[in-house]
C-alpha cells in the first residue's frame, strides 16, 4: 500500500504547478470585481456618447 502512495507522490507528469494558478487568480479576480462594479457607469457613459455621435451625424446636419 505504501508503494502505491509513493508512486502517486512521485508522479508529477502532466500536473501544473499551483503558483501560476494562484498568480493568475490574484490578477483575474480583482479585475472581474472591478469590471462588474463599473459596468453600470460604463454603460451609461457609452450610451450618452453614442447618442452624441448619432445627433452630430444626423442627415439634417450632414446635407447642405
PyMOL commands that set and color helices and strands:
alter all, ss='L'
color gray80, all
select helices_A, chain A and resi 2-10+18-37+39-56+59-62
alter helices_A, ss='H'
color red, helices_A
deselect
rebuild
show_as cartoon
